Amino acid sequence: MNVRDEITIEAHAKVNLTLEILGIRPDGYHDLRSIVMPVSLSDTITLTRTPAVFSLTLTTDRGISAVQIGPVEKNLAMRAARLMKDRYGVRAGVRIHIRKRIPVGGGMGGGSSDAAGVIRGLNELWGLRRPDEELAALGAELGSDIPALVLGGTVLMEGRGERVHRLALDGPVRGFDLVIANPGIHCSTAEIFSRWKSGLTTPPKMVQNMAFSIRASDVKRAASLLHNDLEAAAFEGYPAIARLSETLRRVGCLGVLLSGSGASVFGLVRDRAQGEEICRRLEADGIWNVLAHTCPMV
Ligand code: C5P
């Protein structure tokens, strides 16, 4: 068995290029259909094997508020580690260090990406060799976004988030450049879902059309297809998000969308040069931003 003492993982943030809500389930969760793609923005997680002790430390990058992260025992990364230990009867412990760059409560994975990274990392560190599908199902016990992030790559997510499969991309795909911006507020996922009202119809064949644009790396087409059923709810509850979205459009993004349940917004751009120019303008207005690219295969 391959057992190591320390490993480092990049836990990628995600964007939902499409997010449709199909209805409310008897358990109160919403039935979704969403294309999830990892982006280059990531938290860096270091996992160090210990005889039994569990610990978590965090450092935060510019603009990431440590206050919003909450107590260690409630942290999803810590809970993921404990779940792995209990489920697989592991005797060892782990020291977790996370360098955070993904905005907290930003609709980009954040805590879920860290939990997914810990699940994948401990599978390796502890030499467990559990298959991806099993690890994704384990992640679903902690949060709806985690299975897609455990699986990685470009994923079609359905159900509450527990049904996931990788989209076949038929070979390497270039991906898209995007500008991510955050209005400096924190959105509660539960609140945004509870504000959602049914009624709006979604264009037909959304998933097929978006999948086609991803395979063709056709950023203009992808930009025209961006869709998030939670956007109206987020804009209504938090006008600052609507204003930020308008700003991204005004500075020239090809298409702009709320990321997950917010509060971050992202805009697809023609290329890196345009993205850099847009980031400079946002920076001048004091808006938190990062230029990233989608990582279709990671
Ligand atoms: O699964 P997770 O704990 O991340 O979800 C947070 C909240 O978001 C849930 O308590 C629920 O209110 C809402 N949610 C939902 N439908 C989903 C995912 C999340 O209603 N598919």
Boltz pocket constraint, residues with backbone or C-beta under 6 A from the ligand:
constraints:
  - pocket:
      binder: B
      contacts: [[A, 28], [A, 29], [A, 30], [A, 31], [A, 32], [A, 142], [A, 143], [A, 144], [A, 145], [A, 159], [A, 160], [A, 161], [A, 189], [A, 190], [A, 191], [A, 193]]
      max_distance: 6.0
